[in-house]
Amino acid sequence: MSGGTLTSLVIGVAVLALLVVRQLSVRRLNESYRLTLIIAIIGVVEFVSFLNAHHGHRTEVIEAVLGSLAIAAVTGAMRAPTVKIWRDDSGQLLRQGTWLTAVLWVVSVAAHLGYDALVGGKTLGDVGDATILLYLAVTLVIQRVIMLARADRHRPPVGDSDRGFAR
C-alpha cells in the first residue's frame, strides 16, 4: 500500500465515522447535498490522481470503479428504508438512522473493499482505497434520494407547505 492510498483510506475511514455518527443522530431532513458534494469532489481528485499513476490499466481501473459504484448504489438503496423519518410537533421533518443503518454502513464499505480485493487484486493496486470517498458520495446520494422520496409522504397538507420541509 502506497502512502497516497494509505492517506486516502485513512481519510475514507474518518469520513465513514463522521457519516455514521451523523446518521445515528436526530437531524433535520433536507435536500442539502453540500457535504456529499465536498466528499465527491475530493473523491474525484483522488481517483484522477490514482488513474494517472496507473495509466497502463485505465480501462480495467474504470471498469472496476463502475462495478464498485454499482455496489454503492445498491447499498445506499438498502440502507434508506432503515432510517426513521417523521414530522415533529413544530412541523419539522426529521430523520434518524437505526442500529441496522450503522451495520449496513459498515457492510457497505466492507463490500467496497472486498470487491476491490477480488476484482483489482495486484494488477490494479489499491483502487478501492483511492476511490473510497467517491464510493461514499454515491452511496450517500442514493440513500438521500430515496429518503426524500419517502419524506414526500410526510408533507403537510396544502396551505402548510412553508412549515418544516424546504424543497
C-alpha positions as CSV (number, residue, x, y, z in Angstrom):
1,M,0.0,0.0,0.0
2,S,1.5,3.3,-1.1
3,G,1.5,6.4,1.1
4,G,-1.1,8.1,-1.1
5,T,-3.6,5.2,-0.9
6,L,-3.0,4.8,2.8
7,T,-3.9,8.5,3.2
8,S,-7.0,8.0,1.1
9,L,-8.0,5.0,3.2
10,V,-7.5,6.9,6.5
11,I,-9.5,9.9,5.2
12,G,-12.2,7.5,4.0
13,V,-12.4,5.8,7.4
14,A,-12.6,9.2,9.1
15,V,-15.4,10.3,6.7
16,L,-17.2,7.0,7.3
17,A,-17.1,7.5,11.1
18,L,-18.4,11.1,10.6
19,L,-21.2,9.8,8.4
20,V,-22.3,7.0,10.8
21,V,-22.3,9.4,13.7
22,R,-24.4,11.9,11.7
23,Q,-26.7,9.1,10.5
24,L,-27.5,7.9,14.1
25,S,-28.3,11.4,15.5
26,V,-31.6,13.0,15.1
27,R,-31.2,15.6,12.3
28,R,-33.4,17.7,10.0
29,L,-34.1,16.0,6.7
30,N,-33.4,18.5,3.9
31,E,-32.2,18.5,0.3
32,S,-28.7,19.9,1.1
33,Y,-26.0,17.9,-0.7
34,R,-23.2,20.2,0.4
35,L,-21.2,17.6,2.4
36,T,-21.8,14.9,-0.3
37,L,-20.6,17.3,-2.9
38,I,-17.4,18.1,-1.0
39,I,-16.8,14.3,-0.5
40,A,-17.4,13.7,-4.2
41,I,-15.0,16.4,-5.3
42,I,-12.2,15.1,-3.1
43,G,-13.1,11.6,-4.3
44,V,-12.8,12.6,-8.0
45,V,-9.5,14.3,-7.4
46,E,-8.1,11.2,-5.6
47,F,-9.5,8.9,-8.4
48,V,-7.9,11.0,-11.1
49,S,-4.6,11.0,-9.3
50,F,-4.8,7.2,-9.0
51,L,-5.8,6.9,-12.6
52,N,-2.9,9.0,-13.8
53,A,-0.5,6.8,-11.8
54,H,-2.0,3.6,-13.4
55,H,-2.3,4.7,-17.0
56,G,-1.4,1.3,-18.3
57,H,-4.6,-0.2,-16.9
58,R,-7.0,2.6,-17.3
59,T,-9.8,0.6,-18.8
60,E,-9.6,-2.1,-16.1
61,V,-9.5,0.5,-13.4
62,I,-12.6,2.3,-14.8
63,E,-14.5,-0.9,-15.1
64,A,-13.6,-1.9,-11.5
65,V,-14.7,1.5,-10.2
66,L,-18.0,1.4,-12.1
67,G,-18.7,-2.0,-10.5
68,S,-17.9,-0.6,-7.1
69,L,-20.2,2.4,-7.7
70,A,-23.0,0.0,-8.6
71,I,-22.4,-1.7,-5.2
72,A,-22.6,1.8,-3.7
73,A,-26.0,2.5,-5.3
74,V,-27.4,-0.9,-4.1
75,T,-26.1,-0.5,-0.5
76,G,-27.4,3.1,-0.4
77,A,-30.8,1.8,-1.5
78,M,-30.7,-1.0,1.1
79,R,-29.9,1.5,3.9
80,A,-32.5,4.1,3.1
81,P,-35.5,2.2,4.5
82,T,-33.7,1.6,7.8
83,V,-33.8,5.4,8.6
84,K,-36.7,6.6,10.6
85,I,-38.5,9.7,9.1
86,W,-41.1,11.7,11.0
87,R,-42.5,15.2,11.5
88,D,-42.2,16.8,14.9
89,D,-44.7,19.0,16.7
90,S,-43.4,22.1,15.0
91,G,-43.8,20.5,11.6
92,Q,-40.1,20.0,11.1
93,L,-39.2,16.8,9.1
94,L,-36.6,14.8,11.0
95,R,-34.7,11.6,10.4
96,Q,-32.5,9.2,12.4
97,G,-30.7,6.1,11.5
98,T,-31.1,2.9,13.5
99,W,-28.5,0.3,14.6
100,L,-29.3,-1.5,11.3
101,T,-28.3,1.7,9.4
102,A,-24.9,1.7,11.1
103,V,-24.4,-2.0,10.4
104,L,-25.3,-1.5,6.8
105,W,-22.8,1.4,6.5
106,V,-20.0,-0.9,7.7
107,V,-21.2,-3.7,5.4
108,S,-21.3,-1.2,2.5
109,V,-17.6,-0.2,3.0
110,A,-16.6,-3.8,3.5
111,A,-18.3,-4.7,0.2
112,H,-16.4,-1.9,-1.5
113,L,-13.0,-3.0,-0.2
114,G,-13.8,-6.7,-0.7
115,Y,-14.9,-6.0,-4.3
116,D,-11.6,-4.1,-4.8
117,A,-9.6,-7.1,-3.4
118,L,-11.5,-9.5,-5.6
119,V,-11.5,-7.5,-8.8
120,G,-8.5,-5.3,-8.5
121,G,-6.0,-7.5,-6.8
122,K,-2.4,-7.0,-7.5
123,T,-3.0,-5.9,-11.1
124,L,-4.9,-2.7,-10.3
125,G,-3.3,-1.8,-7.0
126,D,-5.3,-0.2,-4.2
127,V,-8.1,1.3,-6.4
128,G,-10.6,0.7,-3.6
129,D,-8.6,2.8,-1.2
130,A,-8.2,5.5,-3.8
131,T,-11.9,5.6,-4.6
132,I,-13.4,5.2,-1.1
133,L,-14.6,8.9,-1.0
134,L,-16.2,8.6,-4.4
135,Y,-17.9,5.4,-3.2
136,L,-19.2,7.1,0.0
137,A,-20.6,10.0,-2.0
138,V,-22.5,7.8,-4.4
139,T,-24.0,5.6,-1.7
140,L,-24.9,8.7,0.4
141,V,-26.7,10.4,-2.6
142,I,-28.7,7.2,-3.4
143,Q,-29.7,6.9,0.3
144,R,-30.7,10.6,0.4
145,V,-32.7,10.5,-2.8
146,I,-34.7,7.5,-1.5
147,M,-35.2,9.1,1.9
148,L,-36.5,12.3,0.3
149,A,-38.9,10.3,-1.8
150,R,-40.2,8.7,1.4
151,A,-40.4,12.1,3.0
152,D,-43.0,13.2,0.4
153,R,-45.5,11.0,2.2
154,H,-44.9,13.2,5.3
155,R,-45.6,16.5,3.6
156,P,-48.1,18.8,5.4
157,P,-51.5,19.4,3.8
158,V,-51.7,22.1,1.1
159,G,-51.5,25.5,2.7
160,D,-49.0,24.4,5.3
161,S,-46.2,23.9,2.7
162,D,-43.9,26.5,4.4
163,R,-43.6,24.5,7.6
164,G,-40.7,22.3,8.1
165,F,-39.5,20.8,4.9
166,A,-38.0,23.0,2.3
167,R,-37.9,22.0,-1.3
